[in-house]
């Protein structure tokens, strides 16, 4: 049964839970496999590889003596190496004392420092690799647009009257020539919103002139997860024809009127597949990254574009891979920037999501299609990898700090100090989780 394929058709709480479990399980499995495989390459023996916590639902031993198991609580996972006292890789002093020198070298506490560091770092690194591969795969699959101002697919719109056809070349908009796609976008943005705009296209060697919709009509191309648009029931492909009874022809007009309302509910008239709907929508105050900082705006939570989709050409593997690296770095940079702005009070701490918020986002993205859901998994994988590198004891970053200390001091931290720091780190992590959960429950 194709569980992932079912997710976009599932609604409500069940769909959200399934989407969240699938997303988290993939990310955790990759993260823990990174620890496991690099540890194995380094000669460190893994006793248990667990996907989930709690009661074991299924387990088996492989030929190396590693127990692979699936547990009942699918909200994480761990690899327990030889010599570990627990899933957080705490040291089991008594067990290690009873081991020979050769056996100690196969533990997470007796192996060479570089081997332990590589094993710890492998989890976040594998998360980043997953993100790069997924982003690159999507770029490779979706391709990229050419520079030619050619219409690939016309978006449904009640004012378009099927005047455009796939393959048309846009020669001018509003009397201004558009020799390439970049110039078309430039001219379109400079064109004042109007019910009809003059176009000239080339079709089968002939030039045809007619009037049609504004180049950037209020057509919804994408709905943001956990947004006002998602909550109001707006869907991809909807066309907003009026705001508070006043007709709108451009996406920018909708945005301007929402901003001017400063959070007041907006009455939208929406065209959807031949039907006209009235939808009440209350914008949400949102912090957006702008030029290295953040700006607070009242947003509906949808995006749009031109009235058509340009044809796409296939990217080379190298270009797609570089795109994957660039997108992963963008997520890392945006996350760090957002965290810094929250610490300094520049933006609201409500931007930190807990498990409920992440689950809702998972369900929202899954409802929009499998590609959007896979993209979300890649974004979340980057975030998980980054979080695990924070220098908090019990996280991978904390262990790397201990390893750095050992490399400088020539000996590991004192066991008693280490236990205190691990307990403190666990307290900080649980406090962060409680704070994020409170955001899910009480933030608007």
C-alpha positions in Angstrom: 0.0 0.0 0.0 1.4 3.5 -1.0 0.9 5.3 2.4 2.7 8.5 1.2 0.5 8.6 -1.9 -2.6 8.5 0.3 -1.6 11.5 2.4 -2.8 14.3 0.1 -6.3 12.8 0.1 -6.5 12.4 3.8 -8.0 15.3 5.8 -8.4 16.4 9.3 -6.5 15.1 12.3 -5.8 11.6 10.8 -4.1 13.1 7.8 -2.1 15.5 9.9 -0.9 12.7 12.2 0.0 10.4 9.3 1.9 13.2 7.5 3.8 14.1 10.7 4.8 10.5 11.5 5.9 9.9 7.9 8.0 13.1 7.8 9.6 12.6 11.2 10.3 8.9 10.7 12.2 9.5 7.4 14.2 12.3 9.0 15.0 10.4 12.2 15.9 7.2 10.3 18.4 9.1 8.1 19.9 10.9 11.1 20.3 7.8 13.1 21.6 5.8 10.2 24.3 8.4 9.7 25.5 7.7 13.3 25.2 4.0 12.8 27.0 3.6 9.5 29.9 6.0 10.2 30.3 4.3 13.6 30.4 0.9 11.9 33.0 2.2 9.4 35.0 3.4 12.4 34.8 0.0 14.2 32.3 1.2 16.9 29.7 -1.5 17.6 26.0 -0.5 17.6 24.0 -2.7 20.0 20.6 -1.2 19.1 19.2 0.8 16.2 15.7 2.0 17.3 13.1 3.9 15.2 10.8 5.3 17.9 10.8 5.0 21.7 8.9 2.9 24.3 7.5 -0.7 23.9 9.1 -2.6 21.0 6.7 -3.6 18.3 9.2 -5.4 16.0 12.9 -6.3 16.3 15.5 -8.5 14.7 19.3 -9.0 15.0 21.6 -8.7 12.0 24.7 -10.7 11.5 26.8 -8.1 13.3 24.8 -8.5 16.5 22.9 -5.2 16.1 19.3 -5.2 17.2 17.1 -3.3 14.7 13.7 -2.3 16.2 10.6 -0.3 15.7 9.0 1.1 18.9 5.5 2.2 19.7 6.2 6.0 20.1 7.2 7.3 16.6 8.6 10.6 17.8 12.3 10.1 17.5 14.9 7.3 17.5 18.4 6.4 18.7 21.5 4.3 18.2 22.8 2.7 21.4 26.5 1.9 21.0 28.5 -0.6 23.0 29.4 1.1 26.3 26.4 3.5 26.3 24.3 3.7 29.4 21.3 5.1 27.6 20.0 6.4 24.3 21.7 9.8 24.9 25.1 8.0 24.8 25.8 8.4 28.5 28.8 6.4 29.7 28.1 3.0 31.3 31.2 2.9 33.5 30.6 -0.5 35.0 30.1 -2.1 31.6 33.2 -0.5 30.2 35.4 -1.6 33.1 34.7 -5.2 32.4 35.9 -4.9 28.7 39.3 -5.8 27.3 41.4 -3.1 25.6 40.3 -4.4 22.1 36.6 -4.4 23.2 36.9 -0.9 24.7 38.1 0.3 21.3 34.7 -0.8 19.9 32.8 1.4 22.3 31.6 5.0 21.9 33.8 5.9 24.9 37.0 4.0 24.2 37.4 4.5 20.4 39.9 7.1 19.0 38.7 10.7 19.4 38.4 11.3 15.7 36.3 8.2 15.3 33.9 9.3 18.0 33.6 12.8 16.6 33.0 11.5 13.1 30.3 9.2 14.4 28.5 12.0 16.3 28.8 14.5 13.5 27.4 12.0 11.0 23.8 12.3 12.1 23.4 16.1 11.3 25.6 15.7 8.2 23.3 12.9 6.9 20.3 15.2 7.5 22.0 17.9 5.3 22.8 15.3 2.7 19.2 14.2 2.6 18.0 17.8 2.1 20.5 18.4 -0.7 19.5 15.2 -2.5 15.8 15.9 -2.2 16.1 19.6 -3.3 18.4 18.6 -6.2 15.9 15.8 -7.2 13.0 18.2 -7.2 15.0 20.7 -9.3 16.0 17.9 -11.6 12.4 16.7 -12.0 10.8 20.2 -12.3 13.5 21.6 -14.6 13.9 25.3 -15.1 12.3 27.9 -17.4 14.0 29.3 -20.5 14.6 33.0 -21.3 12.0 32.9 -24.1 8.6 34.6 -23.3 6.7 31.5 -24.4 3.4 30.3 -22.8 3.6 26.8 -21.6 0.3 26.4 -19.8 -2.4 29.0 -19.2 -3.9 29.2 -15.7 -7.7 29.0 -15.4 -9.2 32.5 -15.0 -12.7 33.7 -15.6 -11.5 36.9 -17.4 -9.1 35.1 -19.8 -11.7 33.7 -22.2 -9.2 31.2 -23.6 -7.5 33.8 -25.8 -4.0 32.5 -25.1 -2.8 29.2 -26.3 0.2 27.0 -25.2 3.1 27.9 -27.5 2.2 31.5 -27.9 5.2 33.9 -27.8 4.5 37.1 -26.0 5.7 40.0 -28.2 4.4 43.0 -26.2 2.3 43.9 -23.1 0.5 47.2 -22.9 2.3 48.3 -26.0 5.8 47.6 -24.6 7.9 44.9 -26.3 8.9 41.8 -24.3 11.9 40.2 -26.1 12.6 37.8 -23.3 10.9 36.4 -20.1 12.9 38.7 -17.8 11.6 41.8 -19.8 8.1 40.4 -19.7 8.2 40.3 -15.9 9.7 43.8 -15.7 7.0 45.3 -18.0 4.3 43.4 -16.2 5.3 44.8 -12.8 5.3 48.3 -14.3 1.8 47.9 -15.8 -0.9 49.5 -13.7 -3.6 47.0 -12.6 -6.6 47.0 -14.9 -9.4 44.7 -15.9 -7.9 44.3 -19.4 -4.4 44.7 -20.8 -3.3 44.8 -24.5 -1.2 41.9 -25.7 0.4 41.0 -28.9 1.5 37.3 -29.4 3.1 35.3 -32.2 1.2 32.1 -33.1 2.1 29.9 -36.1 4.1 32.7 -37.7 1.2 35.2 -37.3 0.9 38.2 -35.0 -2.3 38.4 -33.0 -3.5 41.3 -30.9 -6.1 41.2 -28.2 -7.0 42.3 -24.7 -6.9 39.9 -21.7 -6.3 39.7 -18.0 -3.6 41.6 -16.0 -0.2 39.8 -16.3 -0.1 39.1 -12.5 -3.8 38.2 -11.7 -5.0 37.3 -8.2 -4.7 33.6 -8.8 -3.4 31.4 -6.0 -0.4 29.3 -7.0 0.6 28.2 -3.5 -1.0 28.2 0.0 1.3 28.6 2.9 1.0 26.0 5.7 -0.7 27.2 8.9 -1.7 30.4 7.2 -4.9 32.5 7.2 -5.6 31.3 3.6 -5.3 27.6 4.7 -7.6 28.1 7.7 -10.2 29.9 5.6 -10.3 27.1 3.1 -8.7 28.8 0.1 -7.2 26.4 -2.5 -4.5 26.5 -5.1 -6.1 27.7 -8.4 -8.6 30.0 -6.7 -9.1 33.4 -8.3 -9.9 36.3 -6.0 -12.2 38.6 -8.0 -13.1 41.1 -5.2 -12.1 42.2 -1.7 -14.9 43.7 0.5 -17.1 44.0 -2.6 -14.5 46.0 -4.7 -13.2 44.2 -7.8 -9.5 43.4 -8.0 -7.5 42.6 -11.1 -4.0 42.2 -9.7 -2.4 40.1 -7.0 -0.8 43.3 -5.7 -4.2 44.9 -5.1 -5.2 42.1 -2.8 -2.0 42.4 -0.9 -2.3 46.2 -0.5 -5.9 46.0 0.7 -5.0 43.4 3.3 -2.1 45.4 4.5 -4.3 48.5 4.8 -6.8 46.6 6.9 -4.2 46.0 9.6 -5.6 42.7 10.6 -9.3 43.4 10.0 -11.3 40.5 8.5 -11.5 40.7 4.7 -14.5 39.5 2.6 -13.2 37.7 -0.5 -15.2 36.9 -3.6 -13.5 33.8 -5.0 -13.9 32.1 -8.4 -13.2 28.3 -8.2 -13.8 26.1 -11.2 -16.8 28.0 -12.5 -18.3 28.7 -9.0 -18.3 31.9 -7.1 -17.7 31.7 -3.4 -17.8 34.2 -0.5 -15.0 33.6 2.0 -14.2 35.6 5.1 -10.5 35.6 5.9 -8.7 37.2 8.9 -5.0 38.1 8.1 -2.3 37.1 10.5 0.6 39.1 11.7 3.7 37.4 10.3 7.5 38.0 10.6 9.1 37.8 7.2 12.9 37.7 6.3 13.8 40.9 4.4 17.3 41.9 3.4 19.0 40.0 6.3 16.4 41.2 8.8 12.7 40.7 9.5 9.6 42.7 8.8 6.2 42.2 10.4 3.2 42.3 8.0 -0.4 41.3 7.9 -0.6 38.3 5.5 -3.2 36.1 3.9 -0.7 33.3 3.3 -0.7 32.7 -0.5 1.5 33.4 -3.4 0.9 33.8 -7.1 2.6 34.7 -10.3 2.0 35.4 -14.0 -1.2 34.2 -15.7 0.7 31.4 -17.3 3.4 28.8 -16.6 6.5 29.0 -18.9 7.7 25.8 -20.5 10.5 24.1 -18.6 13.8 22.5 -19.8 15.7 19.8 -18.0 18.5 20.8 -15.7 21.9 19.1 -15.7 22.8 16.9 -12.7 25.5 19.4 -11.7 23.2 22.4 -11.8 20.5 20.5 -9.8 23.0 19.5 -7.2 24.3 23.1 -6.8 20.7 24.2 -6.5 20.2 21.6 -3.7 23.3 22.9 -1.9 22.2 26.5 -2.3 18.6 25.8 -1.0 19.9 23.9 2.0 22.3 26.7 2.9 19.3 29.2 2.5 17.3 27.2 5.1 20.3 27.1 7.5 21.0 30.8 7.1 17.3 31.8 7.4 16.9 29.6 10.5 19.9 31.1 12.3 18.9 34.6 11.3 15.4 34.0 12.7 16.7 32.6 15.9 19.0 35.6 16.4 16.2 38.0 15.8 14.0 36.2 18.3 16.8 36.3 20.9 17.2 40.0 20.4 13.5 40.6 20.5 13.3 41.9 16.9 10.6 39.3 16.1 8.1 37.3 18.2 9.2 34.1 19.9 6.0 32.6 18.6 7.9 31.8 15.4 9.3 28.7 17.3 7.0 25.8 16.5 6.5 22.8 18.7 5.3 19.3 17.8 1.7 20.4 17.2 2.8 23.2 14.9 5.1 21.0 13.0 2.4 18.3 12.7 -0.1 20.9 11.4 2.5 22.1 8.9 3.1 18.5 7.8 -0.6 18.0 7.2 -1.0 21.3 5.3 2.0 20.5 3.0 0.8 17.0 2.4 -2.6 18.3 1.4 -1.1 20.3 -1.4 0.6 17.4 -3.1 3.4 14.9 -2.8 6.1 17.2 -4.2 5.3 19.9 -1.7 5.3 17.3 1.1 8.7 16.0 0.1 10.0 19.5 -0.1 8.8 20.1 3.4 10.7 16.9 4.6 13.9 18.4 3.1 13.3 21.7 4.9 12.6 19.9 8.2 15.6 17.6 7.8 17.8 20.7 7.5 16.3 22.2 10.6 16.7 18.9 12.6 20.4 18.7 11.5 21.0 22.3 12.5 19.2 21.9 15.9 21.3 18.8 16.7 24.5 20.8 16.2 23.6 23.3 18.9 26.2 23.0 21.8 23.7 21.6 24.3 24.7 18.5 26.2 22.6 15.4 25.1 22.5 16.8 21.6 25.2 16.0 19.0 26.6 19.5 19.2 27.1 19.1 23.0 29.0 15.8 22.5 31.2 17.5 19.9 32.0 20.3 22.4 33.1 17.6 24.9 35.3 16.0 22.2 36.8 19.4 21.5 37.6 19.8 25.2 39.2 16.4 25.3 41.3 17.2 22.2 42.6 20.4 23.9 42.9 19.1 27.5 44.2 15.6 26.5 41.5 13.9 28.6 37.7 13.7 28.7 35.6 15.8 31.1 35.3 14.3 34.6 32.4 11.8 34.7 30.7 13.6 37.6 30.9 17.0 35.7 29.8 15.3 32.6 26.7 13.8 34.3 25.7 17.2 35.7 26.1 18.8 32.3 24.1 16.1 30.6 21.3 16.5 33.2 21.4 20.3 32.7 21.3 19.9 28.9 18.3 17.6 29.2 16.5 20.1 31.4 17.2 22.9 28.8 16.0 20.7 26.0 12.8 19.8 27.8 12.3 23.4 28.7 12.6 24.4 25.0 10.1 21.7 24.1 7.6 22.9 26.7 8.1 26.5 25.5 7.5 25.5 21.9 4.5 23.5 22.8 3.1 26.5 24.7 3.5 28.5 21.5 1.5 25.9 19.6 -1.3 26.2 22.1 -1.4 29.9 22.9 0.3 31.9 20.1 -2.2 33.3 17.5 
